[in-house]
Amino acid sequence: MSAARIPPIQCLLTFEALARLRSVTQTAEELCVTPSAVSHRVKQLEQIIGTKLFGRADFSLTTEGSEYLAHVREGLANLQKFPISAAAPGKRKLRLAVTPTFSRSILIPRLRQFTEAYPEIDLTLQVSIPLLDVVAEDADLMIRFGAGRYADIEYVCLLKDEVTPLASPAYVREHGPFVAPEDLEGETLLRSPLEPWRTWFAANHLDWPEPIDGSQFNDIGLMCDGAAAGMGVALVRLKLGAPWLEHGTLVRLYEHAVPSPHAHYLCWRTGMMDRWECAAFAEWLKKAVG
């Protein structure tokens, strides 16, 4: 058998997903790659087998594409049926660099689901600093918080969120009531470069400058702890602030929330998703936090 005629498995998986979903965007999301990677893999596959697989912009298959898809699906199904030896030596190692509060509020409460579903993967968590994009150099996958413009790596959006002011119940009793956005005037506003107040000010038509005084935090979890201790009002993403809200150590001042201009992204170096354990974790994480 000539290996030259056997396409890379990632090309076959991409072809099958695109033929099924008929959308580059949805295929990229399912496989945890960029849309450009989907297009590249399909072109690579067509070059290897020497025929055109898709005939139109709506990703309808050519006659040859339909025939080849049947063979690909049969081959992938046979591979899935092959028993994996329980005695296979060692475990697959996966190193994840993750921001502290995302880990505390989002990942850790769900992580047991992953370890039970994939006992053959040993996961190592390493702390990254979202403000500076500092991550461990040897991390296989990274969770970053920002605007989603990373030129040096591939990435997919994991989690968008909304922000709203939170404070301790004691603070609200002492300084409230808070009915209108203007009621925050003169209050102690806790600050973080990760979540500037101007987002909430602008959405509520407040022509206020960004606060320059008061306590500042480079971690949202620390800021939540500070607000829970009565230090002031914190602007917090609701999904990250869920543990404090659920335990009642923080409460919302207003029902209205504002979309955050930033989001959490799963990031990786080119080629990393060819590793089975990386692709498995990425697919699980997107479903778990979606």
Salt bridges, closest charged atoms under 4 A:
GLU16 OE1 - ARG20 NH2 2.96
GLU16 OE2 - ARG73 NE 3.23
GLU30 OE2 - ARG20 NH2 2.83
ASP58 OD2 - ARG22 NH2 3.23
GLU116 OE2 - ARG112 NE 2.74
ASP122 OD1 - LYS91 NZ 3.77
ASP122 OD2 - LYS93 NZ 2.96
ASP138 OD2 - ARG95 NH1 3.82
ASP140 OD1 - ARG95 NH2 3.07
ASP140 OD1 - ARG275 NH1 2.95
GLU174 OE2 - HIS175 NE2 3.92
GLU187 OE1 - HIS175 ND1 3.21
GLU195 OE1 - ARG237 NE 2.51
ASP225 OD2 - ARG104 NH1 3.62
ASP274 OD1 - ARG41 NH2 3.58
GLU277 OE1 - ARG92 NH2 2.82
GLU277 OE2 - ARG275 NH2 2.72
GLU283 OE2 - LYS287 NZ 3.36
